[in-house]
Amino acid sequence: MNNTTNELEITVTVNGQTFTDTVPVRMHAADYIRHTLGLTGTHVGCEQGVCGMCTLEVDGAVVKSCLLLAVQLDGAAVRTVEALSDADRLSALQEAFRRNHALQCGFCTPAFLAIAKSLEQHDRQIAESEIRDEISGVLCRCTGYEGIVRAIANYLESSGKTQKIPEMSS
C-alpha cells in the first residue's frame, strides 16, 4: 500500500479478461468497472445498495457493486452484462427479454440480466415465486415486472430450470 496516495494494486478477471490496476482504496467496485474498465453496462443509481442498478456477478454470487470497494475485487472473477453476448447478436437470455417486452428504458435491465444468468446455476427447477424473490432487490419504475419474470422463466425453461410460463404475444 502506498501510504501517501492510499492506493492498492489489484488483479481482477472481468468477463474472462485479466486486469491489473492501481486503485484508490475507497473507490467503489461499480466505479472501477465503469470508469477504469469502461464497462458502462453496470449502472449506478442510489449508491446505497437499495435500487440494485449496479448488480453484477462476483465469483458466482450476485452482488451490488456500489457496496463493494474495488480493492475487494482483487483475485475475483467478475461477470458484467457485457459478457452475455457477442457484439452483433443477442444472447438467448437477452432475446427472451426482447420477446417478452421485459425492458422499457433499459436502466435496470443489466441488473435483471445478471440475476437471471445467476439463476441458471441452480441444480433444480425454480418456481415463479422464487424468480420474483430473486429480482426483488432491483427497482424498475417502467415495466411492472411481469415481462421480466416471464422472460427469466422462459429463459430458464429452455434449460429445464423452470416450468413453462407463456410468452407475451408480440
trRosetta pair geometry for C-beta under 8 A, 3 or more apart (Angstrom, degrees):
i j d omega theta_ij theta_ji phi_ij phi_ji
1 6 7.3 -1 -178 -135 104 41
1 7 7.4 162 -154 75 65 38
1 8 5.6 -32 -104 -87 78 88
1 25 7.4 22 -138 -67 115 130
2 5 4.7 4 109 45 123 95
2 6 7.0 -92 83 -24 78 14
2 7 5.1 2 43 51 116 85
2 8 7.8 -163 14 -73 80 42
2 22 7.9 34 1 -165 131 127
3 6 7.4 23 -154 -68 27 59
5 24 7.6 -104 153 -106 87 77
6 24 6.2 38 105 -153 91 75
6 25 4.9 -89 164 15 91 113
6 26 7.2 19 135 -8 129 96
7 22 5.0 50 155 168 126 97
7 23 6.2 172 -153 86 88 24
7 24 5.5 -56 -97 -93 80 41
7 25 6.6 -150 -105 -31 25 76
8 22 7.0 -173 96 -148 23 66
8 23 6.4 -24 62 60 70 74
8 25 5.7 76 -6 -85 106 85
8 71 5.0 57 61 -114 138 118
8 74 7.5 -60 129 -65 124 138
9 20 6.5 14 -179 -179 101 92
9 21 7.1 -180 -146 96 62 29
9 22 4.9 -38 -89 -92 70 74
9 23 7.9 121 -113 13 24 70
10 20 7.1 -171 93 -143 42 53
10 21 6.1 -13 57 62 83 74
10 22 7.9 142 13 -104 68 27
10 23 5.9 -18 12 17 116 117
10 70 6.4 -157 14 144 159 88
10 71 5.8 -157 -69 -123 128 49
10 73 6.0 69 170 80 146 85
10 74 4.0 -115 -137 -88 93 86
10 75 8.0 -101 -163 -12 83 58
11 18 6.4 7 -177 -174 94 102
11 19 7.1 177 -148 89 51 45
11 20 4.5 -15 -98 -97 84 85
11 74 6.3 59 42 -150 57 71
11 75 6.6 52 77 -68 85 49
12 18 7.4 169 90 -147 31 59
12 19 5.7 -16 63 60 77 92
12 73 4.4 6 -100 140 141 107
12 74 6.5 -91 -64 -103 88 27
12 75 7.2 -31 -96 19 61 18
12 76 5.5 -3 -134 59 94 79
12 77 7.9 168 -172 -91 71 24
12 78 6.1 20 168 -1 115 117
13 16 6.7 -1 175 -129 103 11
13 17 6.8 162 -155 77 67 28
13 18 4.9 -34 -96 -91 78 70
13 19 7.6 156 -98 15 28 71
13 76 7.2 -140 40 105 75 45
13 77 4.7 -19 75 -112 112 69
13 78 6.8 167 89 23 54 70
14 17 6.0 -30 68 63 70 82
14 19 6.1 -3 14 4 109 119
14 33 7.1 165 -130 -121 145 88
14 37 6.1 -12 70 -142 166 161
14 39 6.9 -140 158 -19 138 155
14 78 4.6 -17 -109 70 74 108
14 79 7.7 161 -159 -86 55 27
14 80 6.6 15 -172 -6 101 109
15 39 7.6 163 -10 -109 133 148
15 78 7.3 -37 -26 96 59 75
15 79 6.1 101 -85 -128 61 57
15 80 6.0 -57 -52 34 111 86
15 82 5.9 -48 -81 89 157 99
15 83 3.9 -159 -124 -78 100 110
16 83 7.1 132 -3 -125 98 119
19 37 6.4 -88 -67 -99 171 108
21 32 7.6 161 79 -155 145 107
21 36 5.8 79 -170 175 169 140
23 27 5.0 -100 172 41 108 141
23 32 5.9 -7 -124 -106 149 118
23 36 6.9 -53 -99 -70 109 160
23 70 4.5 -83 139 104 160 142
23 71 6.5 -158 80 -62 115 74
24 27 4.5 111 65 -32 90 101
24 70 7.7 81 64 41 60 129
25 69 6.9 9 172 178 53 141
25 71 5.6 1 -135 -29 63 145
26 69 6.8 -80 -140 -129 25 119
27 31 5.4 -120 -173 81 89 122
27 32 5.6 99 134 -59 121 94
27 69 6.6 99 74 -162 51 77
27 70 4.4 -4 93 3 103 127
27 71 7.8 113 54 -22 86 80
28 31 4.6 92 62 6 86 102
28 32 7.1 -148 97 -6 46 85
28 47 7.5 -109 -66 -143 170 94
28 65 6.9 105 157 142 96 76
28 66 5.5 3 -174 -141 143 50
28 67 8.0 47 -145 -9 107 11
28 68 6.9 100 -163 78 69 53
28 69 6.4 -82 -113 -112 37 45
28 70 6.7 78 113 -36 16 82
29 32 5.4 -52 -149 34 36 115
29 33 6.3 36 154 -19 68 104
29 58 7.8 -28 -177 -75 158 140
29 65 4.2 -114 95 -167 108 91
29 66 7.6 -123 54 -71 82 19
29 68 3.9 8 -6 90 134 105
29 69 6.3 93 -41 123 81 10
29 70 5.2 153 -93 -84 52 51
29 72 6.6 -65 -63 60 120 101
29 73 5.5 127 -122 -44 111 121
30 33 5.8 -54 -148 37 30 110
30 34 6.1 16 158 -7 65 113
30 42 5.8 -149 -140 136 79 121
30 44 5.1 118 148 -85 140 104
30 47 7.9 -137 56 -110 148 75
30 54 4.3 -45 -100 -147 133 133
30 65 4.0 130 -65 110 79 106
30 66 4.7 -9 -7 -74 142 65
30 68 7.8 122 -23 55 74 85
31 34 5.9 -61 -138 47 30 104
31 35 5.2 -11 179 15 71 120
31 36 7.6 70 132 -9 67 93
31 44 7.5 33 -68 -70 68 148
31 70 7.2 -77 70 -53 85 116
32 35 7.0 -59 -109 52 14 84
32 36 4.9 -22 -158 25 57 126
32 37 6.7 47 147 -6 65 101
32 70 3.7 119 -49 -108 145 121
32 73 6.9 -151 86 20 154 149
33 36 7.5 16 -31 49 9 88
33 37 5.5 -39 -152 42 37 124
33 39 5.2 -63 171 65 83 110
33 42 4.9 17 112 43 139 148
33 56 7.1 160 -108 -9 169 165
33 65 6.3 -13 4 170 138 160
33 78 7.2 -132 -98 150 117 152
33 80 6.3 148 -166 -82 130 139
34 37 7.4 54 11 55 8 81
34 38 7.5 30 177 -117 34 14
34 39 6.5 -94 -94 72 38 59
34 40 5.5 69 -140 -105 85 59
34 42 5.9 -121 -62 74 91 97
34 44 6.9 -70 -25 -23 158 114
35 38 7.6 19 -166 -71 13 47
36 70 7.7 69 11 -129 147 147
39 42 6.2 47 115 8 96 101
39 80 5.1 88 156 84 140 168
39 82 5.3 -105 -147 -6 107 143
40 43 7.9 47 170 -83 65 60
41 80 5.6 128 71 156 116 110
41 81 3.8 -133 150 61 139 115
41 82 5.1 -180 6 -45 142 82
41 110 4.7 152 163 -107 88 144
42 54 5.7 49 174 -148 95 63
42 55 8.0 -156 -138 63 88 33
42 56 5.4 -31 -105 -53 122 127
42 65 6.1 1 -177 38 138 150
42 80 5.4 -80 -45 -138 106 116
42 81 6.9 170 -60 9 61 101
42 110 6.2 -143 -92 131 38 148
43 53 4.1 -71 94 164 104 109
43 54 6.3 -119 82 -77 50 56
43 107 5.7 123 -141 -172 173 74
43 108 7.6 -94 50 -89 144 33
43 110 6.2 143 -4 44 95 127
43 111 7.3 -76 42 -34 102 103
44 47 6.1 31 -179 -70 104 85
44 53 6.3 133 -136 97 7 119
44 54 5.4 34 -99 -75 58 113
44 66 6.1 117 -133 -81 90 120
45 50 8.0 -108 98 73 114 79
45 51 3.8 -73 93 77 144 153
45 52 7.6 6 31 52 137 40
45 53 3.7 113 -20 12 114 139
45 54 7.0 -138 14 -26 80 86
45 66 8.0 -106 45 -29 64 154
45 107 7.6 97 -82 156 110 119
45 139 7.7 -171 141 54 168 112
46 49 7.4 -83 85 32 114 27
46 50 4.7 -35 76 51 164 101
46 51 4.3 144 -7 -8 111 111
46 53 7.5 136 6 16 74 111
46 66 7.5 160 76 88 67 166
47 66 4.9 -145 -132 -168 47 139
48 51 8.0 82 55 -1 80 84
48 66 7.1 -23 -3 118 17 132
49 52 7.9 42 -174 -71 45 52
49 64 4.7 116 -128 104 78 154
49 66 6.1 -153 -63 79 62 102
49 67 4.4 42 -78 -59 120 123
50 139 7.6 13 133 -18 77 129
51 138 7.2 35 154 -147 54 49
51 139 4.7 -73 -146 30 70 117
52 55 5.0 4 -177 -36 79 118
52 64 6.2 -93 -117 -101 51 111
52 108 7.3 45 93 -144 98 98
52 111 5.1 115 141 -178 90 152
52 137 4.6 134 -86 131 133 75
52 138 3.4 -122 106 -97 142 61
52 139 6.2 142 33 4 104 67
53 107 6.4 -31 -130 152 120 90
53 108 6.0 -91 -105 -107 78 63
53 110 7.8 58 -173 63 62 100
53 111 5.6 -116 -135 -39 26 137
53 138 7.1 118 -67 -144 41 89
53 139 7.7 -44 -48 50 85 84
54 64 5.5 77 78 -167 98 68
54 65 4.4 -120 153 50 109 87
54 66 4.5 120 37 -24 162 94
54 111 7.2 35 41 -88 17 113
55 62 5.9 10 -171 -178 106 98
55 63 7.1 167 -142 86 62 30
55 64 5.7 -38 -86 -95 66 61
55 65 7.3 170 -103 -5 14 85
55 110 7.5 168 68 114 80 79
55 111 3.7 86 41 -140 114 90
55 114 5.0 -175 123 69 95 139
55 115 6.4 -1 144 -46 147 92
55 137 7.3 116 -80 106 135 110
55 138 6.1 -68 -6 -83 143 114
56 62 7.5 -176 101 -145 19 62
56 63 6.7 -26 67 62 63 76
56 65 5.3 20 25 -41 109 124
56 78 6.3 29 134 -170 127 97
56 79 6.7 -175 177 83 91 53
56 80 5.1 -28 -134 -103 130 66
56 81 7.5 -101 -109 -24 93 72
56 110 7.8 -17 -83 149 82 107
56 111 7.9 -80 -54 -108 52 61
56 114 5.2 -121 -119 -123 36 152
57 60 6.6 1 -179 -122 109 12
57 61 6.8 152 -153 73 68 29
57 62 5.7 -41 -95 -92 71 56
57 63 7.4 115 -125 17 24 79
57 78 6.8 146 87 -159 61 50
57 79 4.2 -5 64 54 115 98
57 80 7.9 -153 34 -67 78 32
57 114 5.6 -168 -33 -164 87 101
57 117 7.0 -89 -38 90 142 117
57 118 5.8 172 -98 -75 120 110
58 61 5.9 -31 69 64 72 84
58 63 5.0 -21 20 19 114 132
58 65 7.7 133 -41 -91 122 89
58 68 7.3 94 -34 -61 165 172
58 73 6.8 -108 -132 -115 125 83
58 76 5.2 -10 -166 177 95 140
58 77 7.4 142 -160 78 47 49
58 78 5.3 -14 -103 -103 71 78
59 76 5.3 -90 -42 -148 99 91
59 77 5.6 105 -86 47 55 82
60 77 7.7 39 -29 77 70 112
60 118 7.4 122 -178 -133 55 97
60 121 6.7 117 -162 -121 101 166
61 118 7.6 59 -149 -140 21 139
62 114 5.9 130 -127 135 102 102
62 115 5.5 54 -127 -100 158 66
62 118 4.8 -102 -50 -14 109 168
63 67 7.2 -125 172 62 94 105
63 68 6.2 44 145 -32 135 131
64 67 4.8 56 90 9 100 112
64 68 7.6 159 91 -9 54 90
64 137 7.5 -115 -60 154 118 126
65 68 5.5 -58 -147 39 49 109
68 72 4.8 -119 -170 67 98 136
68 73 6.9 92 144 -51 130 87
69 72 4.9 105 62 -7 75 102
70 73 5.7 -48 -168 19 47 116
71 74 5.9 -8 -175 -23 53 112
72 76 7.6 30 132 -24 62 140
73 76 4.7 -96 -162 38 58 126
73 78 6.3 -8 -148 -50 119 129
79 83 4.9 -87 -157 45 86 153
79 114 7.4 154 102 -131 93 92
79 117 7.3 -120 121 115 137 147
80 83 5.9 117 60 -4 56 97
80 110 7.4 -8 -180 -171 79 124
80 114 7.6 -42 -145 -90 36 116
81 84 5.8 -28 -170 -7 53 119
81 109 7.8 83 -130 115 150 82
81 110 3.8 -85 -45 -137 149 98
81 113 5.4 77 -118 80 100 135
81 114 6.5 -79 -68 -55 80 90
84 91 4.5 -110 159 0 88 146
84 93 6.2 -92 -159 61 123 121
84 94 6.0 116 134 -38 134 113
84 113 6.2 -45 -72 166 155 132
84 117 6.9 -121 -102 -77 102 139
85 89 5.8 -141 -180 92 114 65
85 90 5.5 -68 -113 -150 162 25
85 91 4.0 -135 -75 -37 96 86
85 94 5.8 -47 -37 9 138 144
86 89 5.0 31 61 41 102 96
90 94 4.0 -133 -166 96 98 119
90 95 4.7 131 115 -60 125 79
90 98 6.5 -20 -158 -13 170 138
91 94 4.7 94 48 10 75 101
91 95 6.8 -135 94 -5 38 88
92 95 5.6 -54 -145 38 30 114
92 96 6.5 36 152 -24 63 101
92 155 6.3 131 129 -135 93 93
92 158 6.6 -127 170 86 135 158
93 96 5.7 -50 -152 30 32 113
93 97 6.8 33 149 -17 62 101
93 113 6.1 112 135 -146 127 89
93 116 5.8 146 -154 112 124 128
93 117 6.2 -30 -86 -76 170 83
93 151 7.9 81 -171 156 62 101
93 155 4.9 50 -113 -135 67 148
94 97 5.5 -50 -154 33 37 114
94 98 6.5 39 148 -19 66 103
94 113 6.9 14 -81 -120 75 131
95 98 5.4 -51 -149 35 36 114
95 99 6.2 36 154 -19 68 106
96 99 5.8 -52 -142 38 30 111
96 100 6.1 7 165 1 64 116
96 102 7.4 16 122 7 71 143
96 151 4.4 128 135 -166 91 79
96 152 7.4 128 123 -69 136 22
96 154 4.8 176 -148 88 116 111
96 155 4.1 -117 1 -62 169 95
96 158 7.8 -134 -76 -6 129 132
97 100 6.4 -72 -141 50 23 96
97 102 4.1 -100 -149 63 71 121
97 103 5.7 43 165 -22 114 108
97 109 6.8 91 -174 -148 154 110
97 112 7.7 121 -107 105 128 123
97 113 7.1 -47 -47 -84 148 96
97 147 7.9 79 -154 144 59 100
97 148 7.5 11 -125 -117 90 59
97 151 4.5 65 -92 -168 49 154
98 101 8.0 23 178 -69 28 34
98 102 7.7 -58 -34 33 18 90
98 103 7.8 -26 -86 24 49 112
99 151 7.2 144 64 -113 82 90
99 154 7.3 -103 82 107 127 162
99 167 5.7 -35 139 -162 115 132
99 168 7.3 154 139 52 67 84
99 170 7.7 -65 -154 -80 65 90
100 147 4.7 155 139 -165 89 81
100 148 7.8 162 112 -67 124 17
100 150 4.6 -174 -157 100 138 108
100 151 3.9 -158 53 -71 140 84
100 154 6.3 177 -52 12 135 142
100 167 5.7 -114 -87 -152 88 80
100 168 4.9 111 -144 15 59 107
101 143 7.8 164 133 -139 79 107
101 147 4.5 -96 88 -128 73 148
101 168 5.4 -63 19 79 107 155
102 109 7.7 114 119 -119 88 96
102 112 7.3 -151 155 124 116 152
102 143 6.6 43 -162 -151 42 155
102 147 4.0 -161 -88 132 58 97
102 148 4.5 119 -156 -86 103 50
102 150 7.0 -153 -78 64 110 85
102 151 3.8 -47 -44 -17 153 146
102 152 7.9 137 -136 -25 156 73
103 106 5.2 46 177 -89 122 66
103 109 4.7 14 -113 -87 124 126
103 142 7.9 34 -178 92 42 134
103 143 6.9 -59 -114 -73 18 135
103 147 7.7 -118 -13 111 38 131
103 148 7.9 91 -64 -84 56 88
104 140 7.8 122 26 -178 111 109
104 142 3.3 -137 55 148 146 140
104 143 5.3 -164 -18 -65 110 81
105 108 7.9 71 71 9 93 81
105 142 5.3 178 1 -52 93 154
106 109 4.8 -38 -153 3 58 130
108 111 5.5 -60 -172 41 65 114
108 112 6.1 60 136 -20 88 105
108 138 5.5 126 -167 164 112 111
108 139 6.8 -133 -103 86 137 47
108 140 4.5 -126 51 -92 163 86
108 142 7.9 -172 21 26 119 105
109 112 5.7 -59 -145 40 36 109
109 113 6.1 36 158 -21 70 107
110 113 5.6 -56 -145 38 32 114
110 114 6.4 36 155 -23 65 103
111 114 5.7 -50 -150 31 32 113
111 115 6.6 29 153 -15 63 104
111 138 4.5 163 120 -120 131 136
112 115 5.8 -55 -149 38 34 110
112 116 6.1 34 154 -20 67 108
112 135 6.0 29 -123 -133 86 117
112 138 5.8 -157 -66 92 74 161
112 140 7.6 16 -52 -60 129 130
112 148 5.5 -86 -152 -152 150 121
112 152 7.4 -114 173 -62 98 118
113 116 5.6 -53 -143 38 31 112
113 117 6.2 33 157 -21 65 106
114 117 5.9 -54 -147 35 27 111
114 118 6.5 26 154 -18 61 108
115 118 5.8 -59 -152 36 31 111
115 119 6.7 39 151 -30 65 102
115 134 5.5 149 178 146 120 106
115 135 5.6 145 106 -92 159 73
115 138 6.9 -128 -19 -14 142 135
115 152 7.7 -30 102 -114 95 140
116 119 5.7 -49 -155 21 34 116
116 120 7.7 38 152 -24 60 94
116 151 7.5 -45 -108 112 155 93
116 152 4.4 -134 -114 -118 111 99
116 155 6.1 52 174 69 124 148
116 156 7.6 -129 -164 -47 86 98
117 120 6.4 -49 -168 18 38 110
118 121 5.9 -39 -175 9 52 118
119 122 6.1 -26 -176 0 56 112
119 126 5.8 -26 -178 -36 115 172
119 131 7.1 25 -121 -107 162 79
119 134 6.3 64 -81 165 116 174
119 152 6.8 60 39 -175 154 114
119 156 6.1 -53 115 -88 120 128
119 161 6.9 131 135 145 93 146
120 155 7.8 -80 -67 132 116 102
120 156 6.3 -157 -87 -112 79 81
120 159 5.9 39 -139 68 111 158
120 161 5.8 -129 -122 -39 62 165
122 126 5.9 100 63 -62 154 110
122 161 6.4 108 70 -152 100 116
124 161 7.6 78 100 -147 32 71
125 160 7.3 -85 -88 153 88 63
125 161 5.9 155 -121 179 48 36
125 162 5.5 126 -166 -99 83 35
125 163 6.6 53 -174 -36 135 73
126 130 4.8 -118 -172 82 87 134
126 131 6.2 100 136 -55 116 84
126 156 5.9 -57 45 171 116 160
126 161 5.5 11 8 153 99 92
126 162 4.8 -48 62 -80 76 100
127 130 4.8 102 58 1 76 101
127 131 7.4 -135 101 -4 45 83
127 162 7.2 158 -88 -135 16 96
127 163 7.8 13 -116 15 56 105
128 131 5.5 -49 -153 31 39 114
128 132 6.6 40 149 -19 67 102
128 149 6.3 61 -160 175 92 119
128 153 5.9 -3 -100 -89 84 137
128 162 7.3 103 -62 -168 61 128
128 163 7.9 -64 -34 55 92 97
128 165 6.3 103 -87 -76 121 140
129 132 5.6 -50 -151 35 35 114
129 133 6.5 38 149 -20 65 103
130 133 5.5 -50 -147 35 36 113
130 134 6.2 37 154 -21 67 105
131 134 5.8 -55 -148 35 30 112
131 135 6.4 11 161 -5 65 110
131 149 5.4 120 114 -142 127 82
131 152 5.1 156 -152 99 129 133
131 153 6.0 -84 -39 -64 167 86
131 156 7.7 -144 -85 5 123 148
131 162 7.3 19 -47 -105 124 154
132 135 6.4 -67 -144 45 26 98
132 136 6.5 50 153 -55 61 97
132 145 7.4 72 -125 161 85 135
132 149 6.0 4 -75 -107 79 127
133 136 5.7 -38 -155 -5 31 122
134 137 7.9 -62 166 15 37 98
135 138 5.6 -59 -173 37 71 107
135 145 7.1 151 109 -142 134 110
135 148 6.4 158 -176 134 165 128
135 149 7.2 -139 31 -82 148 75
135 152 7.3 -154 -49 -24 134 161
140 143 5.1 -21 144 32 137 98
140 144 7.8 -84 102 0 114 20
140 145 6.4 146 55 -69 128 74
140 148 7.0 162 -1 -36 165 151
143 146 7.3 -146 149 38 91 66
143 147 5.5 -100 -174 44 121 111
143 148 5.9 99 112 -28 149 105
144 147 7.5 79 69 7 86 88
145 148 5.1 -65 -151 43 50 117
145 149 5.8 49 155 -23 83 103
146 149 6.0 -55 -148 36 28 107
146 150 6.2 25 155 -15 64 111
147 150 5.6 -57 -144 41 31 112
147 151 6.0 35 156 -23 67 106
147 168 6.1 -26 -113 -24 90 146
148 151 5.8 -52 -146 34 27 111
148 152 6.5 23 157 -14 62 106
149 152 6.0 -58 -149 39 29 107
149 153 6.1 26 155 -17 65 111
149 165 7.7 -68 130 125 87 167
150 153 5.7 -57 -144 40 29 110
150 154 6.1 30 157 -20 65 107
150 165 5.6 -137 -130 117 70 123
150 166 7.6 -37 -144 86 118 51
150 167 6.6 125 163 -125 117 44
150 168 6.1 95 112 -31 160 92
151 154 5.8 -54 -145 37 27 110
151 155 6.3 28 155 -18 63 107
152 155 5.7 -56 -149 37 30 112
152 156 6.2 23 156 -13 66 109
153 156 5.9 -58 -144 42 30 106
153 157 6.0 37 154 -29 65 108
153 162 5.0 -111 -148 111 72 150
153 163 7.8 -24 -170 70 110 55
153 164 8.0 105 148 -160 105 22
153 165 4.1 25 118 24 145 131
154 157 5.5 -51 -144 31 29 117
154 158 6.9 36 155 -26 60 99
154 164 8.0 43 -109 -145 62 61
154 165 6.4 -99 -59 64 71 88
154 167 5.6 56 -95 -85 146 91
155 158 6.0 -52 -162 22 31 112
155 159 7.6 4 150 4 60 103
156 159 6.2 -71 -160 47 41 96
156 161 3.8 -89 -176 78 95 109
156 162 4.1 59 104 5 120 112
157 160 7.4 45 -167 -78 35 19
157 161 7.1 -101 -67 54 26 65
157 162 5.0 -68 -68 73 71 83
157 163 6.7 -12 -108 125 106 14
157 164 5.2 98 -150 -93 147 54
157 165 7.0 -159 -45 17 141 73
162 165 7.4 -23 130 -11 120 104
